[in-house]
Amino acid sequence: MFALLGAGMAAWGLDKWIRFPEARASQFGFEAPLWPAFTLFVVLATAVGVRLLWIAAGRVDDGEDLFAQRHRRRPSDPPPPRDPE
């Protein structure tokens, strides 16, 4: 689902890039084409997100509990075991 959403946004950005190539973004006195940067950002962010979710799904498929070592514990959780010194 995440990949489909990202692909849809990238396709929209590509369409805008083709229709309005003259659109420019400016910040701090610098100008740059708007749509290539937008489309590249969406593609890279989608690729990173899909990779992260793919790795997590593989770990869950292997039987790992991804929440076993969570940092924020609930008051009802037992305290973590201490390392013997």
N, C-alpha and C positions, 0 to 999 in steps of 0.2 A: 504494500500500500504506500509506504514511504517512497519507494522508487517511482511508482506511478505519479504521485503528487509532484515529485521533483522533475520528472520527465515532462509533465504538463506545464510546469512553470518555465522550464527551459525552452519548450516549444513556443510558449507565449512570448518569451524574451526574444527568441529567434525571429518570430513573426514581426515583432515591433522593430527589431534591428533591420529587417528587410524593408519594412514600410516607411520607417522614419530614421534613416541613417544619419540625418543631420542633428539628432538629439544629442545634447552635450550636458555633462555634469560639471559643475564648478565648485571648488572648495579651496579656501585660502589663496585665492588668486590663480589657481591652476585649473585648466580645463582638460577634459578627456571625453572621448565618446562614451555615452551612457550604456547602451545596450550590450556591447561586447563584454564589458566588465560585469554587468548584471548577470548575463547568461553564463559566463565562466564561473562566477561565484556560486550560482545555483547548481551548476553541474558538479563542482568540487564539493560543495556542502552535501549534496545528495549522495555522492560517492562515498564520502566519509561516514555519513549516517548509515548507509546500507551496509558498509563494511563492518561497522560497529555492531549493528543488529545481527548480521550474519555470524559473526564470531560468538556473540552471546547465545544465539540459537544453537550453534554447534556445541557450546559448553553445556547448555541445558540438555541437549540430546545425548551427551555423554554421561548424564546423570549428576552433574555438578549442581549444588545449591548455590546460586549466585548471591543469595542474601545471608549466607551463613556467617560471613565476616563483616556484616554491616557495622557502621560506626555509630549510628544513632539507635540505641537500643530502647525498648519500651521498659517502663518500670516493672512490668510483670515478667520480663525475661530473667533467667538465672544469670548470675555473674559469670564472666568468662573464666575458663580455667587459668590458674596461675602457673607460670613456668617454675619448675623446681630449681633452686639455686644451689 
